[in-house]
Amino acid sequence: MDYENDPGWQYLRRTREQMLQDQSKPYDSKKNVWIPDEEEGYIAGEIKKTEGNMNTVVVAGGTEKSVKKELCQEMNPPKFEKTEDMSNLTFLNDSSVLHNLRARYGCMLIYTYSGLFCVVINPYKRLPIYTDSVARMFMGKRRTEMPPHLFAVSDEAFRNMLQNHENQSMLITGESGAGKTENTKKVIAYFAAVGASQAEGGIPGVPTEKSDKPKEKKVTLEDQIVQTNPVLEAFGNAKTVRNNNSSRFGKFIRIHFSKYGKVASCDIEHYLLEKSRVIRQAPGERCYHIFYQIYSDFIPTLKKTLRLDKPLKDYWFIAQAELKIDGVDDKEEHGLTDEAMHILKWTDKEIIDCYRIVAAMMHMGNMKFKQRPREEQAEPDGTEDADRAASMYGVDTDEMLKAFLRPRVRVGNEWVNKGQNQDQVFWAVGAMAKGLYSRMFHWIVMKCNLTLDQKGIPRDHFIGVLDIAGFEIFDVIQQLRTALD
Ligand SMILES: Nc1ncnc2c1ncn2[C@@H]1O[C@H](COP(=O)(O)OP(=O)(O)OP(=O)(O)O)[C@@H](O)[C@H]1O
């Protein structure tokens, strides 16, 4: 089969010779076991003798270890070495699962099934397994015919949708940096490719839509779906200590298809944007990418338009930790964000308005206030930054300051102006920045949805992809804070 000549194939399946080699290792089901190891998790060993409750196990290098019987876990026969589906294992214990995943990862086989689940290990390098030619290999194939791959799972969902006339959903989960977003993007790109091939000529076994319309080169819905990524990432992703491009929100993307399998429309729901990041960053982290992108000079006049004339490190809200990400060029990234906004057909005004709001927050973070002597009332300590923020928001500076210093609140049936001390003003400014950012993000998602909401093609069913972080033990407090923010 000519699949084997594809540069990606070696990262998908072992050759027959390699498999034979793997499977020819000596094995004795009564003797070969896995034993716990502090560094490796589990290591292979061979039981030499058993006395009472204890096994004497010989490990690599000939060392003998005395291990409690109940801590020894059964080893699978070599025919299961680097198995593609772990639900086939005779012994489905922790050590066998870890060994199988590790052995496959050692050969850069990053996808492994465990029954219905597809386990992915982040390769941290670009493998040629997401190319058009690889996508074409998986189109219209049964899962069992092909090696484990996200495309196979996606294709199965696609076929089930068309054949059973049912909506489908995929859950992509894992801890931060595991690769959720990368894989979600590949799923979307795959559906876009399948949807497009459907329009062009179809996938074996699925009826094709008849169309007499002449083909023209234009921005397709598939392109637009893919292009929502740079925009959502610019505004919703940031560098964290675990991941240089960490999504700080969860999302559920629904791709609607016509009954012929053509992409009909798409919509996105978002959850739990981490608002606190807009005003505070932990060591080693950054605020949302867009703040640094607008400062990158990709648009040479932009900084002047946004009145950003201080060094980046002087914008307190976004400069509490890192300003740059190794290997990432904010200027180039801004180019991609800007291009994507245009592909999504945002108007120039909409784009610049988003930049203005982002810049306004940078100015807001520099507004200074002082306490009036012997009064529980704060007052501005210079209004230059407030002027800049207000001009970006398009509001009057005095009115904006009044809202921070003496906000109008309702007491019973009456409206009164409440005095604010310096701390209260400080919190109000932060809360305003977080609230505005969150609303802007909501607007951006809504705007993407409007663009992706195609009226022309009737929708039949959808495939939903949920990209959301699992619970990270270390981050429970942060997650609670995000949820309650
Ligand atoms: N399949 C892959 N191929 C190559 N690199 C990958 C792959 N998956 C992930 N990576 C790398 O790992 C990084 C982190 O992946 P990703 O952003 O998808 O993680 P995540 O699970 O969405 O994390 P977070 O929850 O923090 O957003 C990516 O920026 C990319 O460099």
The ligand as an SDF file (V2000), in Angstrom:
LIG
                    3D

 31 33  0  0  0  0  0  0  0  0999 V2000
    0.0220   17.3270   18.1390 N   0  0  0  0  0  0  0  0  0  0  0  0
    0.9580   18.2380   18.3770 C   0  0  0  0  0  0  0  0  0  0  0  0
    2.0050   18.4060   17.5260 N   0  0  0  0  0  0  0  0  0  0  0  0
    2.9760   19.3130   17.7840 C   0  0  0  0  0  0  0  0  0  0  0  0
    2.9970   20.1190   18.8560 N   0  0  0  0  0  0  0  0  0  0  0  0
    1.9770   20.0060   19.7260 C   0  0  0  0  0  0  0  0  0  0  0  0
    0.9030   19.0720   19.5420 C   0  0  0  0  0  0  0  0  0  0  0  0
    0.0640   19.1880   20.5750 N   0  0  0  0  0  0  0  0  0  0  0  0
    0.5600   20.1610   21.3430 C   0  0  0  0  0  0  0  0  0  0  0  0
    1.7150   20.6520   20.8510 N   0  0  0  0  0  0  0  0  0  0  0  0
    2.5770   21.7230   21.4390 C   0  0  0  0  0  0  0  0  0  0  0  0
    2.2270   21.8710   22.7930 O   0  0  0  0  0  0  0  0  0  0  0  0
    1.7960   23.1950   23.0740 C   0  0  0  0  0  0  0  0  0  0  0  0
    0.6420   23.1400   24.0470 C   0  0  0  0  0  0  0  0  0  0  0  0
   -0.4820   22.5580   23.4200 O   0  0  0  0  0  0  0  0  0  0  0  0
   -1.9550   23.1630   23.5960 P   0  0  0  0  0  0  0  0  0  0  0  0
   -1.9080   24.6540   23.6180 O   0  0  0  0  0  0  0  0  0  0  0  0
   -2.8450   22.5020   22.5980 O   0  0  0  0  0  0  0  0  0  0  0  0
   -2.2840   22.6400   25.0460 O   0  0  0  0  0  0  0  0  0  0  0  0
   -3.6600   22.7720   25.8340 P   0  0  0  0  0  0  0  0  0  0  0  0
   -3.9620   21.4060   26.3700 O   0  0  0  0  0  0  0  0  0  0  0  0
   -4.7240   23.3740   24.9710 O   0  0  0  0  0  0  0  0  0  0  0  0
   -3.2250   23.7020   27.0020 O   0  0  0  0  0  0  0  0  0  0  0  0
   -4.0550   24.8650   27.7660 P   0  0  0  0  0  0  0  0  0  0  0  0
   -5.0930   24.1720   28.5860 O   0  0  0  0  0  0  0  0  0  0  0  0
   -2.9940   25.5220   28.5780 O   0  0  0  0  0  0  0  0  0  0  0  0
   -4.6080   25.7430   26.6990 O   0  0  0  0  0  0  0  0  0  0  0  0
    1.4200   23.7830   21.7150 C   0  0  0  0  0  0  0  0  0  0  0  0
    1.6210   25.1610   21.6830 O   0  0  0  0  0  0  0  0  0  0  0  0
    2.3520   23.0560   20.7770 C   0  0  0  0  0  0  0  0  0  0  0  0
    3.6060   23.7080   20.7420 O   0  0  0  0  0  0  0  0  0  0  0  0
  1  2  1  0
  2  3  1  0
  2  7  2  0
  3  4  2  0
  4  5  1  0
  5  6  2  0
  6  7  1  0
  6 10  1  0
  7  8  1  0
  8  9  2  0
  9 10  1  0
 10 11  1  0
 11 12  1  0
 11 30  1  0
 12 13  1  0
 13 14  1  0
 13 28  1  0
 14 15  1  0
 15 16  1  0
 16 17  2  0
 16 18  1  0
 16 19  1  0
 19 20  1  0
 20 21  2  0
 20 22  1  0
 20 23  1  0
 23 24  1  0
 24 25  2  0
 24 26  1  0
 24 27  1  0
 28 29  1  0
 28 30  1  0
 30 31  1  0
M  END
$$$$
